[in-house]
Amino acid sequence: MKLAVKFGMSISEFWKSTDRELFNFVEARSQGLKESREHDWDVARHIMWASYQPHADKKLRVQDFVKLSTDGNRDDLTEWENQELKKWNAKMDEGMILVPLFPNKK
């Protein structure tokens, strides 16, 4: 009950819900919080990548900085899902333009 109320369910909603509804509510809220944290980490690692890449000798990938569960080649995904995830990651990175912080410095 404490977890459901902590996630925003009122006491009356808690008592009116079935076990399955309660499970679905808590599971959905937990998944939403996890996705929100992953998004925040993804933004942070893109900032790290954009700051470091202009000064690096070799081309780096965003995934080299912080590994997330949404990164490619996960064991729990099928081969097709891994391919689609790689395509999506490439599409997200293709619009990123590297702008040197210090253009005159070599």
C-alpha positions as semicolon CSV with decimal commas, in nm:
position;residue;x (nm);y (nm);z (nm)
1;M;0,000;0,000;0,000
2;K;0,280;0,242;0,086
3;L;0,438;0,197;-0,257
4;A;0,111;0,257;-0,442
5;V;0,037;0,569;-0,238
6;K;0,396;0,686;-0,285
7;F;0,351;0,649;-0,662
8;G;0,042;0,869;-0,657
9;M;-0,252;0,635;-0,602
10;S;-0,511;0,759;-0,356
11;I;-0,623;0,542;-0,064
12;S;-0,971;0,499;-0,213
13;E;-0,821;0,395;-0,549
14;F;-0,602;0,146;-0,367
15;W;-0,894;-0,018;-0,187
16;K;-1,110;-0,026;-0,502
17;S;-0,844;-0,182;-0,722
18;T;-0,795;-0,552;-0,783
19;D;-0,460;-0,721;-0,734
20;R;-0,397;-0,712;-1,109
21;E;-0,484;-0,340;-1,135
22;L;-0,255;-0,263;-0,844
23;F;0,028;-0,465;-0,998
24;N;-0,020;-0,291;-1,335
25;F;-0,021;0,053;-1,171
26;V;0,297;-0,008;-0,973
27;E;0,470;-0,178;-1,267
28;A;0,383;0,105;-1,509
29;R;0,499;0,370;-1,264
30;S;0,825;0,186;-1,200
31;Q;0,887;0,148;-1,574
32;G;0,815;0,519;-1,627
33;L;1,066;0,617;-1,359
34;K;1,328;0,383;-1,508
35;E;1,276;0,530;-1,856
36;S;1,302;0,881;-1,715
37;R;1,635;0,799;-1,544
38;E;1,767;0,633;-1,862
39;H;1,671;0,941;-2,064
40;D;1,853;1,169;-1,820
41;W;2,167;0,953;-1,839
42;D;2,142;0,947;-2,218
43;V;2,134;1,328;-2,229
44;A;2,433;1,343;-1,991
45;R;2,642;1,104;-2,199
46;H;2,559;1,293;-2,520
47;I;2,686;1,610;-2,354
48;M;3,003;1,427;-2,244
49;W;3,051;1,289;-2,596
50;A;2,997;1,628;-2,764
51;S;3,246;1,789;-2,524
52;Y;3,516;1,524;-2,560
53;Q;3,494;1,417;-2,926
54;P;3,650;1,731;-3,084
55;H;3,964;1,673;-2,874
56;A;3,990;1,297;-2,926
57;D;4,231;1,133;-3,170
58;K;3,980;0,871;-3,283
59;K;3,607;0,873;-3,349
60;L;3,419;0,785;-3,030
61;R;3,070;0,650;-2,985
62;V;2,823;0,782;-2,731
63;Q;2,801;0,432;-2,582
64;D;3,173;0,446;-2,494
65;F;3,105;0,685;-2,207
66;V;2,819;0,528;-2,009
67;K;2,654;0,193;-2,081
68;L;2,274;0,194;-2,059
69;S;2,030;-0,094;-2,078
70;T;1,891;0,052;-2,403
71;D;2,227;0,016;-2,580
72;G;2,266;-0,243;-2,855
73;N;2,372;-0,607;-2,827
74;R;2,185;-0,694;-2,514
75;D;2,154;-1,062;-2,433
76;D;1,780;-1,047;-2,365
77;L;1,698;-0,907;-2,713
78;T;1,659;-1,099;-3,037
79;E;1,892;-1,037;-3,330
80;W;1,623;-0,838;-3,511
81;E;1,564;-0,618;-3,203
82;N;1,938;-0,552;-3,174
83;Q;1,950;-0,449;-3,541
84;E;1,655;-0,213;-3,498
85;L;1,814;-0,065;-3,186
86;K;2,141;-0,004;-3,374
87;K;1,950;0,166;-3,658
88;W;1,765;0,386;-3,410
89;N;2,089;0,482;-3,229
90;A;2,254;0,567;-3,561
91;K;1,955;0,780;-3,663
92;M;1,967;0,967;-3,331
93;D;2,339;1,037;-3,372
94;E;2,339;1,137;-3,740
95;G;2,207;1,489;-3,675
96;M;2,478;1,563;-3,419
97;I;2,725;1,815;-3,559
98;L;3,067;1,834;-3,399
99;V;3,165;2,194;-3,342
100;P;3,515;2,251;-3,204
101;L;3,519;2,446;-2,882
102;F;3,848;2,610;-2,978
103;P;3,857;2,628;-3,362
104;N;4,199;2,797;-3,390
105;K;4,373;2,553;-3,155
106;K;4,560;2,262;-3,318
